[in-house]
């Protein structure tokens, strides 16, 4: 069995060669940064807080010191990802000032979440169904899709579920990001596979991105929320398109038994595709990069 994920698909959608280099050839390049550990820490703090909110009480959840929890998690992740160079000198993900800025921004986000918990995460007649809810679905012979949903809630009055995806962001999503099909396909696929694994109709499941903004514009003439919700189109046509895109990836990259098929793998260089590519400076692996 070969396992695939949304991360695999999104890398292939950006550049098939980059996908082959990483997942088929095994060239793993560490892409840990202050942004990635901040995202991990924020996810964990909010998810742990939600377990208290839904399983204990709103009052208890509101009195929790989330800032202290964030400090501990961020500090531990920072230390774990501090490397040594050939001379034994420490290589940090960022300097002390930037780390402090990320921490303070995270505190503002967490305070906003606690203060607006009823709007962001309704609790009326609602139970916490899952945190990091695992999906494992055979999508083709020998190919299994694996994924983890950040948060799933279940409204017992309406018998409807909500799939939440937490996204940390510098200052929110613009119109392009809100319409980027590759970005939005993740939550649509999660909805499809959750429906399959729970054996419930897709129309019983809604999807929401919770966008956590580090920086709020001070020049805006209107109040800008620190945390916002975005619900993408998630009806049958949207899910059908998302699955068709994933199916194309599976068909082109695997044979009928789940083995890798790289005969149709070609690079798709462009300024946008190559800008953040981890292989753009690896000329021995890819000579097509555009910088």
Protein Blocks (a to p, Z undefined) as FASTA:
>chain_A
ZZddfklmmmmmmommlmmmmmmnopacdfbdfklmmmmmmmmmmmmmmmmmmmmcmklm
mmpcfklmmmmmmmmmmmmmpccdfkopacdfbdfklmmmmmmmmmmmmmmmmmmmmmmm
ccehpacfbghiacdddfbghiacddddfbacddfklopacdddddddfkopafklmmmm
klmmmmmmmmmmmmmmnopafklpccddddddfbdcfkbcbdcdfbdcddddfbfklmmm
mmmmmmmmmmmmpcfkopacfklgccdddfklmmmpcklmmmklockbcZZ
